[in-house]
Structures are given as structure tokens and as C-alpha cells.
Amino acid sequence: MFDKEKILEMANKDFEKAWRETKKLIKRKHVDLRYPRIKPHYGKPHPVMETIEKLRQAYLRMGFEEYINPVIVDEQDIYKQFGPEAMAVLDRCFYLAGLPRPDVGLSESKVEEIRKLGIAIDEEKKENLRKVLHQYKKGTIDGDDLVFEIAKALNTSNEMGLKVLEEVFPEFKDLKPEATTLTLRSHMTSGWFITVGELIKKKPLPFKLFSIDRCFRREQREDKSHLMTYHSASCVVVGEDVDIDDGKIVAEGLLKQFGFTKFKFRPDEKKSKYYTPETQTEVYAYHPKLNEWIEVATFGVYSPIALAKYGIDVPVMNLGLGVERLSMIIYGYEDVREMVYPQFYDNVLSDREIAGMIRIDKLPITNELYALTDELIDLCITNKDKDSPCSVELKKEISFNKTKKTIKIKIFENEEGKKLLGPSILNEVYIYNSNIYGIPQSFEGVKKEYMDILKKAKEEGISTGIRYIDGICYKITAKIEEMLVTNQKNAKVRVPIVRSLSDINLKIDELALKQIMGRNRVIDVRGPVFLSAEIEIK
């Protein structure tokens, strides 16, 4: 783990030095985990990006050409397109602002401050620095290059160049952004007028275009159905005989590819001025899986007034739908924020994921002892119902440090009227609804209050593939390996009643455990196994 406070303290004192020194904090992986010994894992697409790709292919199948519309739109275009509504539209636009480029001079006091930093400065360096400041003011030097150019002019290091900028020219710290007349596109329509206005002079009619890209809207607040930035999947059909029916057929053709089967077209009450009167239409579609009608798109024919301002003399039908809205329908989300930005919300691990986070804790490293575990498991299962007092033995000769060793494992039960092993020895660990259960092979003798949940967990849950006997036997062979290393001759392992995962030699990833505890789920692996083992090494 990084010491965040220390890193930030270093950066505040000397950013360049901290930037270089913190490289040491990024450690290389263990040699066995470096490329090419590691294998790639398959990624997971974001639902919005996956929907965008499906929409792209759907539009292409319908014969549309893909274009990228301008994202930055001057407010004058909004006035041209929206007419009297422009002010209302601009109220929801983000205006772009930029830092002014100050006219910074190089006075003698500033020269003296540079000298105090230990930089020898003569007339040639003064002139070089003046040129740099002037070129920055004129825009021929970018802000990203300013520190480098200052250092170059003074024939010093980048680190000293940064100090000069911070300590000698504090004017740069006090700059405030100044607004421009440029806006971030709030409707894809803003880009379509500009694009079609250019293409009308260059492409034969009719033509069909689509664009899927971000729009930005200054919402009063973000909520479960509104974000300040969203993706619009928009298209235009341009031609002499284009009318409202083109919107209906495009909506049907596009949305049928996403499983919608029936369509209703209703006049939109908003009546935006960039559409021709009585053409703005809401599209409602029926999805059989959802068993309901959902508003999914809007279309209309652009107003001839707005078109004429861009030199367009034929009708243009525009259809648009929100990608996030369609993604929520497809993937079953109720809150657009959780779908788009899952990193800021609780990531609920699936049962399958939790099952993959439960592992055997202690394992033998050597191949011979690993293989011996399977033999021990088979011996225990075969004799688990043997009447007591009783015992079974497993002998194995192995080579350890070039020395022959004889290992004897004795599983026993001395008390009369019992079995060699307890009834829970073959319980298997399952995950169901984020709960962890130890489930027996047979439900005979299980209390009724636990029966239903355990049956459901077995039917619908995810098995880890680990039984109690597996974990315990690995614990025994891992103990043998430890004895060989320490030259220990005898040992006992006893597991009477299982109460926790550690009793059966299992460990769970902290992330999974955090979710289980945080969601008030249970880990219930209780059960009698009554396994007693004696180990002897000669």
C-alpha cells in the first residue's frame, strides 16, 4: 500500500522529484506471475459501450453512413437552429471557458528573484526568457511546454524551470477562466445542421447518416434518469420526398433489432421550433420480455426555416434515442447512475464470483504429498461408516531431501457406538444469495427449520466443489510437509465440530467477506465431522 500522505507531502515540496522517486513504489510481480507466464483474462464490456456497438451495427445494416458531428458548437448556431427557443436551450448548455494568457513582463525584481534561486542569468538569457513569455502570450507556445521552454531559455533543469514558474511568476496562479461563445453540444441536432449543410453541396440525394456520440446538458441535478453527459444515437434521412413516415419506418427497423415487436407513434407535446409543426413524434415500443410499452425514441422533420439558414433546400428527418435509456431497458437497470458509473456504487459480487474466492488455505507444495492427499481422501470416504472403535491406516514412502521417509497416517475413533467419521464429513460448501452453507449429501436427519433453505441453496446456488473432507485432508498433508521440514516425528490432527471455514482449512477473499458481512448474510458451515488423525514419520 502507498503512504498517500507522504507522497502528497513530497509532491507539494518538489513535484518533479516526487514524480521520479515514486517510480520505486511500483513493484514487479513475482517471477512466476510475469508475462508470458501469466495468461490474459477475458474482459467485460460496459453496457453503454456494448449498446453503442449494437446500435452502430443496426444502423449500418439499414444502409446508414456513419459520421462524427461537431461536439463544440458556437452559440450562434443555436440561435440559427432553435430560433425563439435558443435562450431556453442555451440555459442548459455548458459554455467553454479558458484561462487568459497574461502579458507577463520581466522586470529587474523578477530577474533578482531568479538569481536567488541559484540561476545565473545574463542579458542573453533575459532576452530568451522575454521571448518565451511573449510567445506564450501570442499562443505559439502551449501551456504544456511552458516549463520546458523557461528551463531551456535559462539553460537549467526542468525542475528549476518549474520553480521559476511557481515562485517568480505567481500571476499564473491567479488566472481566472473567461467564458467564450462556444458550447458543448447539448443536442445531436446542433451537429446535424452543420454536417448536412456541408454535405448537401457534395453528396447526391437522397442520403442517410447516423452518429452515436456524447451530448452534454446542464441539468439542475443528476438523478436516477438524468445525467449531465449522455450518448445520443441519432440519424438523419435527407431527400426531396422525405416526410414523417420515414421516421416511423426507421424507428421500427432500428428497434426491431433490439427485440421490440410493436410500435405506437404519438405527437410530442413539446413542439420544438427546430421541427416542422405536427411532425415531432414520440416512439413507444412494446417488448415481450418486459411486457410493457416504453418510450424509446423521438423523431421529426426539421423546420424549413432552420434548414434554409444552412443552405439546405430539401426535407430532413431526424430520429434520436438515448443510448443510456436503451441500455437500462436491455440490462434491467433502474438507476442510470449505477449503470454508467458502477465504480461509485456497491459492486455486488455474484454467487459465482464468491465461490471463486473461497480456497483451500494450507496446501502441500511437493507433488508427492499433494498426490498423497487424494489417497487419504479416498481412504476416509471408503471407511467413513465403519463402526467404532476402529481405525484405518495409510502408509507411504517418499523421498525428502534425498532421504527415504516412511509416512504413516492413522484415522481413528476410539469411542464405542460411533462411526469412524462424523455425519458432516462429506458436506459440500455452496454459495446462495451471498450466503455460504455447508450442505450434506442427504437431508436425512436435517432439522426442518434448515431443510428448505439448504435444499434451495443446493438447487439454485453455486458449489465451490470443496467438501469438508477435502479441506481437512489437505490440512493433514500440509502438516506432514511442515513436520518433514522441522524434523518432527509425531503429530496429531483433530477436527471434532466444524464451526467456521478455518475449521475445514478454507479461506475466503476479504472482498467477498466484506460483502457477506455488509449485506448481513451468513456463513453457516456447522457440522460434526469427528476426524482424529495420528501422523508418524520414520
C-alpha positions in Angstrom: 0.0 0.0 0.0 1.2 3.5 -0.8 1.7 6.1 2.0 -0.6 8.6 0.4 0.1 11.4 2.9 3.9 11.1 2.4 3.6 11.0 -1.4 1.4 14.2 -1.4 3.8 15.9 1.0 6.7 15.1 -1.3 4.8 16.3 -4.3 3.9 19.6 -2.6 7.6 20.2 -1.8 9.0 19.2 -5.2 6.7 17.7 -7.7 9.3 16.7 -10.3 11.5 14.9 -7.7 8.5 13.2 -6.2 7.3 12.1 -9.7 10.7 10.4 -10.3 11.2 8.9 -6.9 7.7 7.3 -6.6 8.6 5.1 -9.5 10.2 2.8 -6.9 6.7 2.2 -5.4 5.6 0.2 -8.4 6.9 -3.3 -7.6 7.4 -6.0 -10.2 5.3 -9.2 -10.0 6.6 -12.5 -8.6 8.7 -14.2 -11.2 6.1 -16.9 -11.7 3.5 -14.3 -12.4 5.3 -12.3 -15.0 4.5 -12.2 -18.7 4.4 -14.6 -20.6 3.8 -17.0 -17.7 0.5 -15.2 -16.9 -2.4 -15.6 -19.3 -4.9 -12.9 -20.3 -8.4 -12.8 -18.8 -11.4 -12.0 -20.9 -12.7 -8.5 -20.3 -16.2 -7.3 -19.6 -17.8 -4.6 -21.8 -19.6 -1.7 -20.3 -23.3 -1.9 -21.0 -23.4 1.5 -22.6 -20.5 0.8 -24.9 -22.0 -2.6 -25.9 -25.3 -0.9 -26.7 -23.5 1.7 -28.8 -21.8 -1.1 -30.8 -25.1 -2.9 -31.3 -26.7 0.4 -32.5 -23.8 1.0 -34.9 -24.3 -2.4 -36.5 -28.1 -1.9 -36.6 -27.8 1.4 -38.4 -25.2 0.0 -40.8 -27.5 -2.9 -41.6 -30.2 -0.4 -42.5 -27.9 1.4 -45.0 -26.9 4.4 -43.0 -23.4 6.0 -43.3 -21.6 6.9 -40.0 -20.4 10.4 -39.4 -19.0 12.3 -36.4 -20.7 15.6 -35.7 -19.1 18.6 -34.2 -19.0 18.5 -30.4 -18.2 22.1 -29.9 -20.9 24.4 -31.3 -20.9 28.2 -31.3 -23.9 29.8 -29.6 -24.8 31.5 -33.0 -25.6 28.1 -34.4 -28.0 27.5 -31.5 -29.8 30.8 -32.4 -29.9 29.8 -36.1 -31.4 26.3 -35.3 -33.7 26.9 -32.4 -35.0 30.4 -33.2 -37.0 31.9 -30.3 -36.2 28.8 -28.2 -32.5 29.5 -28.3 -32.2 31.2 -24.9 -34.0 28.3 -23.2 -31.8 25.8 -24.9 -28.6 27.7 -24.1 -29.6 27.8 -20.5 -29.0 24.0 -20.5 -25.7 24.2 -22.4 -22.2 24.2 -20.9 -20.2 27.1 -22.2 -16.5 26.6 -22.7 -14.1 28.9 -20.8 -10.3 29.2 -21.0 -7.6 30.8 -18.9 -6.4 34.1 -20.4 -2.7 34.3 -21.4 -1.3 37.1 -19.3 1.1 39.8 -20.6 3.9 39.0 -18.1 6.9 41.2 -18.2 10.4 40.5 -17.0 11.3 43.3 -14.5 14.5 43.6 -12.6 12.9 42.4 -9.4 11.9 39.2 -11.2 15.4 38.8 -12.5 16.7 39.2 -9.0 14.2 36.5 -7.8 15.6 34.1 -10.4 19.1 34.8 -9.2 18.0 34.0 -5.6 17.0 30.5 -6.9 20.7 30.0 -7.8 20.3 30.6 -11.5 23.0 32.7 -13.2 21.2 35.0 -15.7 22.8 37.3 -18.2 21.4 39.5 -20.9 21.1 36.7 -23.4 19.1 34.6 -21.0 16.9 37.6 -20.1 16.1 38.1 -23.8 15.4 34.4 -24.3 13.0 34.4 -21.4 11.2 37.5 -22.6 10.7 35.8 -26.0 9.3 32.7 -24.3 6.8 34.8 -22.3 5.8 36.8 -25.4 5.4 33.6 -27.5 3.2 32.1 -24.7 1.0 35.3 -24.7 0.6 35.0 -28.5 -0.2 31.3 -28.3 2.8 29.9 -30.2 3.9 28.1 -27.1 1.4 25.8 -25.4 0.9 25.7 -21.6 2.2 22.1 -21.6 5.5 23.3 -22.9 5.9 26.4 -20.9 8.1 24.9 -18.1 10.4 23.2 -20.6 10.8 26.5 -22.6 11.5 28.5 -19.5 14.2 25.9 -18.4 15.6 26.0 -22.0 15.8 29.8 -22.0 17.6 29.9 -18.7 19.8 26.8 -19.6 18.7 25.0 -16.5 16.8 21.8 -15.5 13.1 21.3 -15.8 12.8 21.1 -12.1 14.3 24.6 -11.8 12.1 25.8 -14.6 9.1 24.7 -12.6 10.4 26.6 -9.6 10.8 29.7 -11.6 7.2 29.5 -12.9 5.8 28.9 -9.4 7.9 31.4 -7.4 8.8 34.2 -9.8 5.6 34.4 -11.8 2.7 34.0 -9.3 0.5 35.7 -11.9 -0.2 32.4 -13.5 -1.7 31.0 -10.3 -4.2 33.8 -10.1 -5.7 33.4 -13.5 -9.5 33.0 -13.7 -11.3 31.3 -16.6 -13.0 33.5 -19.1 -16.1 32.3 -21.0 -16.3 32.1 -24.7 -19.3 31.8 -27.1 -18.5 28.1 -27.6 -20.8 25.5 -26.1 -20.6 21.7 -25.7 -23.3 20.1 -27.9 -26.5 19.6 -25.9 -28.5 18.0 -28.7 -27.1 16.0 -31.6 -29.4 18.2 -33.8 -26.9 21.0 -33.3 -24.3 19.0 -35.1 -26.6 17.7 -37.8 -27.5 21.1 -39.2 -23.8 21.9 -39.6 -22.9 18.5 -41.1 -25.9 18.3 -43.5 -25.3 21.9 -44.5 -21.9 20.9 -45.8 -22.8 17.6 -47.3 -25.8 19.0 -49.2 -23.3 20.5 -51.6 -21.2 17.4 -52.0 -23.5 14.2 -51.9 -26.1 13.1 -54.3 -29.6 12.8 -52.8 -31.1 11.0 -51.0 -28.6 10.1 -48.2 -28.9 8.6 -44.7 -26.5 9.3 -42.0 -26.1 8.3 -38.3 -23.9 9.4 -35.4 -23.6 8.0 -31.9 -21.7 10.3 -29.6 -21.8 12.2 -26.3 -24.0 15.2 -25.6 -23.7 17.5 -22.6 -26.7 19.0 -20.7 -26.5 21.3 -17.7 -29.2 19.5 -15.7 -30.2 21.1 -12.4 -29.2 17.8 -10.7 -28.4 14.3 -11.7 -30.8 11.6 -10.6 -31.8 8.0 -11.5 -32.9 9.0 -15.0 -30.8 12.1 -15.8 -27.0 12.6 -16.3 -25.2 15.7 -17.4 -23.5 13.8 -20.1 -25.2 11.1 -22.2 -24.9 9.4 -25.5 -27.3 10.1 -28.4 -27.9 7.6 -31.2 -29.1 9.9 -33.9 -29.8 9.7 -37.6 -31.0 11.9 -40.5 -32.6 11.0 -43.7 -32.1 13.7 -46.4 -34.1 13.8 -49.7 -36.8 15.6 -51.7 -39.6 13.2 -50.7 -38.7 12.7 -47.0 -41.5 13.1 -44.5 -42.8 11.8 -41.2 -43.3 8.3 -42.5 -39.5 7.9 -42.9 -39.3 8.4 -39.1 -41.8 5.6 -38.5 -40.0 3.1 -40.7 -36.6 4.0 -39.3 -37.8 3.6 -35.7 -39.4 0.3 -36.5 -36.4 -1.0 -38.4 -33.9 0.1 -35.7 -35.8 -1.1 -32.7 -36.9 -4.4 -34.0 -33.3 -5.4 -33.9 -33.4 -5.0 -30.1 -36.4 -7.2 -29.6 -39.2 -4.7 -29.7 -42.2 -6.0 -31.7 -45.0 -3.4 -31.7 -44.9 0.4 -32.1 -47.0 3.4 -31.3 -46.4 6.9 -32.6 -47.7 9.8 -30.6 -47.5 13.6 -31.2 -44.9 15.1 -28.8 -46.4 17.9 -26.7 -43.0 19.7 -26.5 -43.3 21.0 -30.1 -39.6 22.2 -30.5 -39.2 25.0 -33.0 -36.5 23.3 -35.0 -39.0 20.7 -36.1 -41.8 21.3 -38.6 -45.2 21.7 -36.9 -47.0 18.5 -36.3 -44.0 16.3 -37.1 -42.4 15.9 -33.7 -43.3 12.4 -32.6 -42.6 10.1 -29.6 -42.0 6.4 -30.3 -43.4 3.9 -27.9 -42.4 0.3 -28.3 -43.6 -3.0 -26.8 -41.0 -5.5 -25.6 -42.4 -9.0 -25.0 -39.9 -9.8 -22.2 -40.8 -6.7 -20.3 -44.5 -7.0 -21.2 -45.0 -3.2 -21.3 -44.9 -0.2 -23.7 -41.8 2.0 -23.3 -41.0 5.4 -24.7 -37.7 4.9 -26.5 -37.2 7.5 -29.3 -38.3 10.8 -30.8 -38.3 11.9 -34.4 -39.5 14.8 -36.6 -38.8 16.7 -39.8 -36.6 19.7 -39.4 -38.2 23.1 -39.9 -37.6 24.6 -43.4 -36.7 27.9 -41.6 -33.8 26.3 -39.7 -32.7 24.3 -42.8 -32.7 27.4 -45.0 -30.2 29.1 -42.7 -27.7 26.4 -43.6 -28.4 26.4 -47.3 -30.4 23.1 -47.1 -33.4 23.1 -49.6 -34.8 19.6 -49.1 -36.6 17.9 -46.1 -34.5 16.3 -43.4 -36.0 13.7 -41.0 -34.2 13.3 -37.7 -34.6 10.5 -35.2 -32.8 10.3 -31.9 -32.7 8.0 -28.9 -30.8 8.0 -25.7 -28.3 5.1 -25.6 -28.4 5.0 -21.8 -32.2 4.7 -21.8 -32.0 1.8 -24.2 -29.2 0.2 -22.1 -31.3 0.4 -19.0 -34.1 -1.5 -20.8 -31.8 -4.1 -22.2 -29.8 -4.8 -19.0 -32.6 -4.2 -16.4 -31.1 -1.2 -14.6 -33.4 1.2 -12.7 -30.8 3.9 -12.0 -28.8 5.3 -14.9 -26.0 6.5 -12.5 -25.4 3.0 -11.2 -25.3 1.6 -14.7 -23.0 4.2 -16.2 -20.7 4.7 -13.1 -20.7 1.3 -11.3 -17.4 2.2 -9.7 -19.1 4.6 -7.4 -21.7 2.1 -6.2 -21.5 -1.1 -4.3 -20.3 -3.9 -6.5 -22.4 -6.8 -5.6 -20.4 -10.0 -6.3 -22.3 -12.8 -7.8 -22.5 -16.2 -6.1 -20.2 -17.5 -8.9 -17.7 -14.8 -8.1 -17.8 -15.5 -4.3 -17.4 -19.2 -5.0 -14.2 -18.5 -6.8 -12.9 -16.5 -3.8 -13.1 -19.5 -1.4 -9.9 -21.6 -1.5 -8.0 -24.2 0.4 -5.9 -22.5 3.0 -3.0 -24.8 3.7 -1.7 -26.9 0.8 1.3 -29.2 0.5 3.8 -27.9 -2.0 5.5 -31.1 -3.0 3.9 -33.2 -5.7 4.2 -36.5 -3.7 2.3 -35.1 -0.7 -0.2 -33.4 -2.9 -0.9 -36.8 -4.6 -1.0 -38.5 -1.1 -3.9 -36.2 -0.2 -6.1 -37.8 -2.8 -5.3 -41.3 -1.5 -6.1 -40.1 2.1 -9.5 -38.7 0.9 -10.4 -41.9 -0.8 -9.4 -43.9 2.3 -11.6 -41.7 4.6 -14.6 -41.8 2.3 -14.4 -45.6 1.8 -14.3 -46.2 5.6 -16.3 -43.3 7.0 -19.2 -45.5 8.2 -17.0 -48.1 9.9 -18.3 -48.9 13.4 -16.1 -47.8 16.3 -13.8 -48.4 18.0 -11.9 -48.6 14.7 -9.0 -47.2 12.7 -7.6 -47.2 9.2 -4.0 -46.5 8.1 -2.3 -45.1 5.1 1.5 -45.8 4.6 3.6 -44.1 2.0 7.3 -44.0 1.3 8.6 -40.7 -0.1 11.9 -39.1 -0.8 12.6 -35.9 1.1 16.0 -34.1 0.8 17.5 -37.2 -0.8 16.4 -39.3 2.2 13.7 -42.0 2.2 10.9 -41.3 4.6 8.0 -43.6 5.6 4.8 -41.7 6.5 2.0 -43.4 8.4 -1.3 -41.7 8.8 -3.9 -43.3 11.1 -7.5 -42.2 11.1 -9.2 -43.5 14.3 -12.3 -43.3 16.5 -11.8 -45.0 19.9 -15.2 -44.2 21.5 -17.7 -47.1 21.2 -21.1 -46.8 19.3 -19.8 -44.2 16.8 -18.7 -44.2 13.2 -15.1 -43.6 12.0 -16.1 -40.2 10.8 -19.0 -37.8 11.7 -22.1 -37.3 9.5 -21.0 -33.9 8.1 -17.7 -35.2 6.7 -19.0 -35.1 3.1 -20.8 -31.7 3.4 -20.0 -29.5 0.4 -19.6 -25.7 0.5 -22.2 -23.8 -1.5 -22.9 -20.1 -2.1 -26.5 -19.0 -2.4 -27.7 -15.4 -2.4 -24.3 -14.3 -1.0 -24.7 -16.8 1.9 -22.2 -19.7 2.5 -23.7 -23.0 3.5 -22.3 -26.4 4.2 -24.8 -28.8 2.5 -24.9 -32.5 3.2 -25.3 -35.2 0.5 -28.5 -36.3 2.1 -31.0 -34.3 4.0 -32.0 -37.2 6.2 -31.8 -36.1 9.9 -31.6 -32.4 9.0 -33.9 -30.2 11.1 -37.0 -29.0 9.3 -36.1 -25.3 10.0 -33.0 -25.7 7.9 -34.3 -28.1 5.3 -35.9 -25.7 2.9 -33.1 -23.2 2.7 -30.4 -25.9 2.3 -32.4 -27.6 -0.4 -32.9 -24.3 -2.3 -29.2 -23.5 -1.9 -28.3 -26.9 -3.4 -30.7 -26.5 -6.3 -30.1 -22.8 -7.1 -26.7 -22.0 -5.5 -23.2 -22.4 -6.7 -20.9 -25.2 -5.4 -17.3 -24.5 -4.6 -16.5 -28.1 -5.3 -14.9 -28.4 -1.9 -16.1 -30.9 0.7 -15.2 -30.8 4.4 -13.1 -34.0 3.9 -11.1 -32.3 1.1 -10.0 -29.3 3.2 -9.2 -31.4 6.3 -7.1 -33.9 4.4 -5.1 -31.1 2.7 -4.5 -29.7 6.2 -3.1 -33.1 7.3 -0.7 -33.4 4.3 0.4 -29.8 4.7 1.1 -30.6 8.4 3.2 -33.6 7.2 5.2 -31.3 4.9 5.8 -29.0 7.9 7.0 -31.9 10.0 9.4 -33.0 7.4 11.0 -29.6 7.3 11.2 -29.3 11.1 12.3 -33.0 11.5 9.2 -33.7 13.7 8.4 -37.4 14.2 4.8 -37.4 15.5 1.8 -35.2 15.5 -2.0 -35.3 15.9 -4.7 -33.5 14.0 -8.2 -33.4 15.4 -11.3 -31.8 14.0 -14.4 -32.5 16.1 -17.1 -29.9 15.3 -16.9 -27.5 12.4 -18.0 -24.0 13.3 -16.1 -21.9 10.8 -14.4 -22.1 7.4 -11.0 -22.2 9.0 -12.0 -25.4 10.8 -12.1 -27.1 7.4 -9.0 -25.4 6.2 -10.7 -22.9 3.9 -10.1 -19.2 3.5 -12.2 -16.5 1.8 -11.1 -13.4 0.0 -11.5 -10.3 2.1 -13.6 -8.6 -0.7 -16.2 -11.5 -0.5 -16.2 -11.5 3.3 -16.8 -7.7 3.3 -19.9 -8.2 1.1 -21.2 -11.0 3.2 -20.9 -9.1 6.4 -22.1 -5.8 4.8 -25.2 -7.4 3.5 -26.0 -9.3 6.7 -25.5 -12.6 5.1 -24.4 -15.8 6.9 -21.6 -18.3 6.8 -23.1 -21.4 8.2 -20.9 -24.5 7.9 -21.6 -26.0 11.2 -21.5 -29.8 11.5 -19.9 -32.7 13.3 -17.0 -34.4 11.5 -15.1 -36.0 14.4 -12.0 -36.7 12.4 -8.9 -37.7 14.5 -5.6 -38.4 12.9 -2.2 -39.5 14.1 0.9 -38.9 12.0 4.2 -40.8 12.3 7.3 -40.2 10.2 10.3 -42.6 10.2 
